[in-house]
Amino acid sequence: MAYEVKGVVARSKGAPVTVETIVVPDPGPGEAVVDVQACGVCATDLHYREGNINDEFPFLLGHEAAGVVSAVGQGVTNVQVGDYVILNWRAVCGQCRACLKGELQYCFNTHNAAQKMTLADGTELSAALGIGAFVEKTLVHSGQCTKVDPAAPATAAGLLGCGVMAGVGAAINTGGVRRGESVAVFGCGGVGDAAIAGAKLAGATTIIAVDIDDRKLEWARKMGATHTVNSKDTDAVEAIKGHTNGFGVDVAIDAVGHPAVFEQAFYARDLAGRVVLVGVPTPDMTITLPLIEVFGRGGAIKSSWYGDCLPSRDFPMLVDLYRQGRFPLDQFVTEAIGLDDVEEAFDNLRQGEVLRSVVVLDK
């Protein structure tokens, strides 16, 4: 029996989102239905609405979510009804060339549900990142469900499903931040602040936050930044060198995804330092660097996909650290909203008013 629930839909490019009736089918083989309790409003959802991802409208938006499994299909063994889960968009296949090399965090063939959710008239929906979680119930592949400790509230735990994990992973997994190292993070929104929190968790002793908004820099300090630089008024590269005895940082993380910012990150690192790109650029962006500088500085230039995370490994660990008071997930939640408030939340996101608005559905 299919379920009829309410969800947030983007019908066409740039149009305001609408709350509509969504038809969610019973789970088929390998699928699960999850009762969504909370879902963060991520910039990726706004990119879907603006047509910056693809043009497969209409979209069922939302993907940073936690909830409870309410039904499972044939052959599902990794979760069962009643499990509290965080949804992820890296349901590893176990069979692609990355998985066969033992690098599941790079899985090139992740799973999504085979069936489509639809509007009441039968129009098929494209689920954002294969999830679609601004909705009371959603259908996903069972591998997209990661079981975690139910003591962590969904408003906080769900944020690990995308932005927070991307930032933390950029620091710990991709950047390999180690105890005593220095880190600079460019862009202090949700992903950048998560990278700062991740660097602190890894034991970095100098953590420099760079942004053009003093309010965001204050947020960064609360997440663990030891120094802040407003690059609107100050040369960020020189300021970072000033905080690192003239050398630059061990790890520079671009959480913006803009050529000018990436270039700053490239020159702000020490010799043999690592540059990590976790901010998402637009397809038209290009960058030019002197090849002798790429060679002469050594180190590594890396892009970070989803923080190079493995959900089954990283989500439970970070939830446990949160419960121990060692990882500040609650601090990312600026406001709790309802489904009807998503369009306004997009405006707040664009204007830099929030770290995360979180849609709460279990009221």
C-alpha positions in Angstrom: 0.0 0.0 0.0 1.4 3.4 -1.0 1.6 6.3 1.5 0.3 9.8 0.9 2.4 12.4 2.7 3.3 16.1 2.5 6.6 17.2 1.0 8.5 20.1 -0.5 8.7 20.2 -4.3 10.6 22.4 -6.8 8.5 22.3 -9.9 10.6 24.5 -12.2 13.9 26.4 -12.3 13.9 29.3 -9.9 10.3 29.0 -8.9 9.3 29.1 -5.2 9.0 25.7 -3.7 5.6 24.3 -2.8 4.3 21.8 -0.2 2.4 19.1 -2.1 1.0 15.6 -1.6 3.7 13.0 -2.3 3.0 9.3 -3.0 5.6 7.0 -1.5 5.4 3.4 -2.7 5.9 0.4 -0.5 9.6 -0.5 -0.4 10.7 -3.0 -3.0 13.7 -5.3 -2.8 16.7 -3.6 -1.1 14.6 -0.5 -0.3 13.4 1.1 3.0 10.8 3.7 3.9 11.9 6.1 6.6 9.7 8.4 8.7 11.7 11.6 8.6 12.0 13.4 11.9 14.3 16.3 10.9 16.1 17.5 7.7 18.6 20.4 7.4 18.2 23.0 4.7 21.5 22.7 2.7 22.8 24.9 -0.2 22.6 21.9 -2.4 18.8 21.9 -2.2 18.9 25.5 -3.3 21.1 24.6 -6.2 18.6 22.0 -7.2 15.8 24.6 -7.1 17.9 27.0 -9.2 18.6 24.3 -11.8 22.3 24.3 -11.1 22.5 20.5 -10.6 20.4 19.3 -13.6 17.1 20.0 -15.2 15.2 16.9 -14.1 12.3 18.7 -12.5 10.2 18.3 -10.5 12.5 17.7 -7.6 11.6 16.4 -4.1 14.1 18.4 -2.1 15.9 17.7 1.2 18.7 15.2 2.0 20.3 16.0 5.4 18.0 13.9 7.4 17.5 11.5 10.3 14.5 9.4 11.1 13.1 6.0 11.9 12.7 3.0 9.5 9.0 2.2 9.2 9.1 -0.4 6.4 11.7 -2.5 4.6 11.6 -4.5 1.3 12.7 -8.0 0.5 16.3 -8.9 1.2 17.0 -6.0 3.5 19.3 -7.1 6.4 21.3 -4.0 7.4 18.4 -2.2 9.0 15.0 -3.2 10.4 11.7 -1.5 11.3 12.2 0.8 14.3 15.9 1.6 13.7 17.0 5.2 14.1 19.0 6.2 11.1 20.8 9.0 9.4 20.3 9.1 5.6 23.3 9.2 3.3 24.0 9.6 -0.4 26.9 7.2 -0.5 25.3 3.7 -0.3 28.3 1.8 -1.3 27.9 -0.9 -4.0 30.8 -3.1 -2.9 31.5 -4.0 -6.5 32.9 -1.0 -8.4 36.7 -0.6 -8.9 37.0 1.7 -5.9 35.2 -0.8 -3.6 37.2 -3.7 -4.9 40.4 -1.8 -4.0 39.1 -1.5 -0.5 38.4 2.2 -0.9 34.7 2.2 -0.2 34.7 5.9 0.7 35.2 6.6 -3.0 32.5 4.3 -4.3 31.7 5.2 -7.9 28.4 3.4 -8.2 26.3 4.2 -5.1 22.8 2.9 -4.7 19.5 4.7 -4.8 15.9 3.4 -4.6 14.8 1.7 -7.8 11.2 3.0 -7.5 10.2 6.6 -7.9 8.1 8.7 -5.5 5.5 10.7 -7.3 3.1 13.6 -7.1 -0.6 12.8 -6.6 -1.2 12.9 -10.4 1.5 10.3 -11.0 4.3 12.7 -12.1 7.6 11.1 -11.1 9.9 13.1 -8.8 13.6 13.4 -8.8 14.8 13.0 -5.2 17.6 15.4 -4.2 20.8 13.3 -4.0 18.7 10.2 -4.3 17.0 11.0 -0.9 14.3 13.6 -1.0 13.7 14.2 2.7 11.7 17.4 3.0 8.8 15.0 3.4 7.1 13.0 6.2 8.2 9.7 4.7 10.8 9.0 2.1 11.8 5.9 0.0 15.5 5.1 -0.2 17.9 2.2 -0.8 18.5 0.5 2.5 22.2 1.2 2.1 21.4 4.9 2.4 20.3 4.2 6.0 23.0 4.3 8.7 22.0 3.2 12.1 23.1 5.4 15.0 22.4 5.9 18.7 18.8 7.2 19.1 19.9 9.3 22.0 21.1 11.9 19.5 18.3 14.3 18.5 17.4 14.2 14.8 17.8 18.0 14.5 21.6 17.5 15.2 22.2 14.0 13.9 20.7 14.6 10.5 23.2 17.3 9.7 25.9 14.6 9.4 24.0 13.4 6.3 25.7 16.1 4.2 27.2 19.5 5.1 28.7 18.7 8.5 30.2 15.4 7.3 31.6 17.1 4.2 33.4 19.7 6.4 34.6 17.3 9.1 35.7 14.8 6.5 37.6 17.4 4.5 39.7 18.1 7.6 40.1 14.6 9.0 39.7 12.2 6.1 40.9 14.2 3.1 43.2 16.7 4.7 44.6 14.2 7.2 44.9 16.9 9.9 47.1 15.7 12.7 47.8 16.7 16.3 49.8 19.9 16.5 49.3 21.0 12.9 48.1 24.3 11.6 44.9 24.7 9.5 43.3 27.5 7.5 39.6 27.3 6.5 38.3 29.6 3.8 34.6 30.2 4.1 32.8 29.9 7.4 29.4 28.6 6.5 28.1 25.2 7.6 30.7 23.2 5.8 33.6 25.5 6.7 32.7 25.6 10.4 32.4 21.8 10.3 36.0 21.7 8.9 37.1 23.9 11.8 35.4 21.7 14.3 36.9 18.7 12.6 40.4 20.3 12.7 39.9 20.9 16.5 38.8 17.3 17.0 41.9 16.1 15.2 44.2 18.1 17.5 45.2 21.1 15.4 46.7 23.8 17.5 46.4 26.7 15.1 43.1 27.0 13.3 42.6 30.1 11.2 39.1 31.0 9.9 38.9 33.2 6.8 35.7 34.9 5.6 34.4 38.4 4.6 31.6 38.4 7.2 32.5 39.2 10.8 29.4 37.5 12.1 30.5 34.2 10.4 34.0 34.7 11.8 32.5 34.9 15.3 30.6 31.6 14.6 33.9 30.1 13.5 35.6 31.1 16.9 32.8 29.2 18.7 33.6 26.1 16.6 37.3 26.2 17.5 39.1 28.8 15.4 42.0 30.2 17.2 42.4 33.1 14.8 40.2 34.9 12.3 40.9 36.9 9.2 38.4 39.1 7.4 39.7 38.8 3.8 37.5 41.7 2.7 39.9 44.1 4.6 43.1 42.0 4.9 45.3 40.0 2.6 44.4 36.5 3.7 47.6 34.9 2.6 49.8 37.4 4.4 47.7 37.2 7.5 47.9 33.4 7.6 51.6 33.6 7.3 51.7 36.1 10.1 50.0 33.5 12.3 52.4 30.7 11.3 55.9 32.3 11.7 55.9 33.3 8.0 55.5 29.7 6.7 51.9 29.1 6.0 49.6 26.3 7.3 50.0 22.6 7.1 46.4 22.2 5.6 44.4 24.8 3.7 40.7 24.0 3.1 38.7 25.9 0.5 35.0 25.6 1.6 33.8 28.1 -0.9 34.6 26.6 -4.3 35.8 29.8 -6.1 39.0 30.2 -8.2 40.1 33.3 -6.2 39.6 31.5 -2.9 41.3 28.3 -4.1 44.3 30.4 -5.2 44.5 31.9 -1.7 44.4 28.5 -0.2 47.2 27.3 -2.5 49.5 30.1 -1.5 48.6 30.1 2.2 50.0 26.6 2.8 53.5 25.7 3.9 55.9 23.8 1.7 54.7 20.2 1.5 51.3 21.3 2.8 47.9 20.0 1.7 45.2 21.9 -0.1 41.7 20.6 0.1 38.8 21.7 -2.1 35.4 20.9 -0.5 33.4 23.9 -1.7 31.5 23.1 -4.9 32.5 25.3 -7.9 30.1 26.0 -10.8 30.9 24.2 -14.2 32.1 27.4 -15.8 34.9 28.1 -13.3 38.5 27.6 -14.2 41.8 28.2 -12.5 45.4 28.8 -13.7 48.5 28.2 -11.5 52.2 28.4 -12.5 53.2 24.8 -12.9 56.6 25.5 -11.3 54.7 26.6 -8.1 52.6 23.4 -8.2 55.9 21.4 -8.5 58.1 23.5 -6.2 55.7 23.7 -3.2 55.3 19.9 -3.1 52.6 18.5 -0.9 49.2 17.6 -2.3 46.1 19.2 -3.9 43.0 17.2 -3.2 39.2 17.5 -3.8 37.0 16.1 -1.1 33.9 14.1 -2.1 31.4 14.1 0.8 34.4 14.5 3.1 35.7 11.2 1.8 33.4 9.6 4.3 32.2 6.1 4.8 28.8 6.5 6.5 28.9 3.2 8.3 32.2 4.1 9.9 31.9 7.9 10.4 28.3 8.6 11.3 28.2 6.4 14.4 31.6 7.7 15.5 30.7 11.3 15.2 27.3 10.7 17.0 29.2 9.1 19.9 31.7 12.0 20.0 28.7 14.4 20.1 27.1 12.5 23.0 30.4 12.7 24.8 30.4 16.5 24.5 33.4 16.4 22.1 31.7 17.5 18.9 29.3 20.5 18.8 26.6 19.3 16.5 23.9 21.4 18.3 25.8 24.6 17.5 25.1 24.2 13.8 21.4 24.4 14.3 20.3 28.0 14.0 16.5 27.5 13.9 13.9 24.8 13.7 11.2 25.3 11.0 8.3 23.5 9.4 7.8 22.3 5.8 6.0 25.6 4.9 9.1 27.6 5.9 11.6 26.1 3.5 11.4 29.0 0.9 12.1 31.5 3.6 14.9 29.3 4.9 16.5 29.5 1.4 16.4 33.3 1.6 18.1 33.2 5.0 20.7 30.8 3.6 21.5 33.1 0.7 21.9 36.1 3.0 24.2 34.3 5.4 21.7 34.6 8.3 22.0 31.0 9.4 24.4 28.0 9.7 21.5 25.6 9.4 17.7 25.9 9.4 16.3 22.5 10.2 12.9 21.2 9.1 11.3 19.4 12.0 8.6 16.8 11.1 8.0 14.8 14.2 5.9 17.4 16.0 
